[in-house]
Amino acid sequence: MLEFATSKYGATFPMFSKIDVNGDDTCNVYKFLKAGNPDEEGNEDIAWNFTKFLVGKDGQGLKRCGPQVTPEDIAVAVTAHT
């Protein structure tokens, strides 16, 4: 992936390896973000790319937003928690 991104697109920013967001090998940060923070249907697993999590200044998860939610929609929640 790194070689592809650098040779094809000239990417020079730091890249991380792929992580699991669901299942037995879920990355700890996603375990934390998903715990007690289900989607609109009550599922904690992430079903699709671009699921977003709003995290407060204290490090606690405040809100989970699905892929269809825009940054403009989230701005209202961000303003409410600042």
Residue frames as qw, qx, qy, qz and C-alpha x, y, z in Angstrom:
[[0.000, 0.886, 0.464, 0.000, 0.00, 0.00, 0.00],
 [0.305, -0.794, 0.102, 0.516, 2.78, 2.46, 0.90],
 [0.390, -0.171, 0.598, 0.679, 4.67, 1.77, -2.30],
 [0.220, 0.591, 0.694, 0.349, 1.47, 2.15, -4.35],
 [0.095, -0.928, -0.326, 0.152, 0.52, 5.46, -2.70],
 [0.330, -0.710, 0.253, 0.569, 4.00, 6.92, -3.04],
 [0.354, -0.091, 0.672, 0.643, 4.71, 5.77, -6.60],
 [0.167, 0.565, 0.726, 0.355, 1.24, 6.33, -8.07],
 [0.113, -0.901, -0.376, -0.183, 0.20, 9.48, -6.20],
 [0.375, 0.519, -0.284, 0.714, 3.43, 10.91, -4.79],
 [0.609, -0.741, -0.195, -0.208, 2.11, 10.69, -1.22],
 [0.429, 0.448, -0.517, 0.589, 4.67, 11.91, 1.30],
 [0.493, -0.551, 0.247, -0.626, 2.60, 12.00, 4.50],
 [0.152, -0.263, 0.914, -0.270, 2.95, 9.33, 7.23],
 [0.721, -0.059, -0.431, -0.539, 0.78, 6.25, 6.65],
 [0.490, -0.310, 0.703, -0.413, -0.42, 3.65, 9.05],
 [0.088, 0.025, -0.968, -0.233, -1.18, 0.00, 8.51],
 [0.559, -0.313, -0.468, -0.609, -4.70, -1.30, 8.15],
 [0.148, -0.132, 0.780, -0.593, -6.50, -2.05, 11.42],
 [0.241, -0.402, -0.861, -0.198, -9.62, -4.01, 12.33],
 [0.251, -0.245, 0.170, -0.921, -12.62, -2.02, 13.53],
 [0.828, -0.168, 0.029, -0.535, -14.86, -5.04, 14.16],
 [0.901, 0.107, -0.420, -0.014, -14.39, -8.61, 15.31],
 [0.860, -0.421, -0.150, 0.247, -11.95, -10.37, 17.61],
 [0.654, -0.018, 0.019, 0.756, -8.95, -8.27, 16.51],
 [0.038, 0.920, 0.276, 0.274, -10.62, -4.86, 16.86],
 [0.390, 0.386, -0.286, 0.786, -8.12, -2.07, 17.55],
 [0.314, -0.402, -0.641, 0.573, -8.40, -0.79, 21.13],
 [0.064, 0.168, 0.044, -0.983, -9.36, 2.73, 20.12],
 [0.455, -0.130, -0.526, -0.707, -12.36, 1.40, 18.18],
 [0.450, -0.345, -0.807, 0.165, -13.33, -0.88, 21.05],
 [0.172, -0.332, -0.423, 0.825, -13.39, 2.24, 23.23],
 [0.201, 0.102, -0.203, -0.953, -15.28, 4.40, 20.72],
 [0.479, -0.171, -0.683, -0.523, -17.93, 1.78, 19.98],
 [0.302, -0.238, -0.843, 0.377, -18.55, 0.66, 23.58],
 [0.015, -0.608, -0.600, 0.520, -21.95, 1.94, 24.64],
 [0.157, 0.565, -0.138, -0.798, -22.19, 4.06, 21.51],
 [0.527, 0.271, 0.784, 0.187, -24.33, 2.10, 19.01],
 [0.026, 0.074, 0.486, 0.871, -25.48, 3.25, 15.59],
 [0.467, -0.042, -0.022, -0.883, -29.05, 4.30, 14.80],
 [0.782, -0.057, -0.496, -0.373, -30.11, 0.63, 14.61],
 [0.753, -0.575, 0.220, -0.230, -28.54, -0.30, 17.96],
 [0.945, 0.154, -0.088, 0.274, -25.44, -2.03, 16.53],
 [0.429, -0.805, 0.246, 0.327, -22.01, -1.30, 17.99],
 [0.674, 0.001, 0.503, 0.540, -20.13, -2.76, 15.00],
 [0.130, 0.612, -0.223, -0.748, -19.16, -0.34, 12.25],
 [0.727, 0.403, 0.553, -0.052, -21.06, -1.31, 9.12],
 [0.587, 0.716, 0.222, 0.306, -19.60, 1.13, 6.63],
 [0.539, 0.097, -0.060, 0.835, -16.65, 3.46, 5.99],
 [0.041, 0.435, 0.050, 0.898, -16.78, 7.04, 7.16],
 [0.557, -0.695, -0.455, -0.015, -18.49, 6.40, 10.48],
 [0.209, 0.583, -0.286, 0.731, -17.46, 9.33, 12.65],
 [0.590, -0.546, -0.529, 0.274, -17.06, 9.67, 16.41],
 [0.021, -0.810, 0.105, -0.577, -17.14, 12.95, 18.27],
 [0.709, -0.239, -0.486, 0.452, -14.84, 12.85, 21.30],
 [0.257, -0.948, -0.140, -0.128, -14.97, 15.44, 24.08],
 [0.132, 0.810, -0.445, 0.358, -12.10, 17.35, 25.65],
 [0.592, -0.505, 0.551, -0.301, -12.10, 14.79, 28.45],
 [0.057, 0.339, -0.913, -0.219, -11.53, 11.94, 25.99],
 [0.434, 0.240, 0.809, -0.314, -15.02, 10.48, 26.36],
 [0.093, 0.250, 0.753, 0.601, -17.13, 9.59, 23.34],
 [0.243, 0.283, 0.300, -0.878, -19.96, 12.06, 22.87],
 [0.682, 0.486, 0.157, -0.524, -21.64, 11.09, 19.64],
 [0.461, -0.050, 0.790, 0.401, -21.48, 8.57, 16.83],
 [0.471, 0.603, -0.018, -0.643, -22.43, 9.69, 13.33],
 [0.807, 0.256, 0.521, 0.105, -23.10, 7.51, 10.33],
 [0.505, 0.006, 0.466, 0.726, -21.46, 7.90, 6.92],
 [0.161, 0.693, 0.535, 0.455, -24.31, 10.04, 5.59],
 [0.305, -0.891, -0.217, 0.255, -23.79, 12.71, 8.28],
 [0.519, 0.686, -0.033, 0.509, -21.84, 15.67, 6.92],
 [0.474, -0.032, -0.364, 0.802, -19.22, 17.75, 8.75],
 [0.178, -0.358, -0.067, -0.914, -21.73, 20.61, 8.66],
 [0.712, -0.462, -0.404, -0.342, -24.24, 18.44, 10.54],
 [0.751, -0.240, -0.435, 0.434, -21.60, 17.58, 13.14],
 [0.234, 0.365, -0.168, 0.885, -20.69, 21.26, 13.61],
 [0.515, -0.588, -0.138, -0.608, -23.88, 21.74, 15.61],
 [0.881, -0.400, -0.244, 0.069, -22.85, 19.00, 18.06],
 [0.648, 0.133, -0.235, 0.712, -19.29, 20.32, 18.24],
 [0.042, -0.521, 0.051, -0.851, -20.52, 23.81, 19.08],
 [0.697, -0.563, -0.196, -0.400, -22.83, 22.41, 21.76],
 [0.899, -0.335, -0.163, 0.229, -19.88, 20.67, 23.50],
 [0.557, 0.358, -0.185, 0.726, -17.31, 23.47, 23.44]]
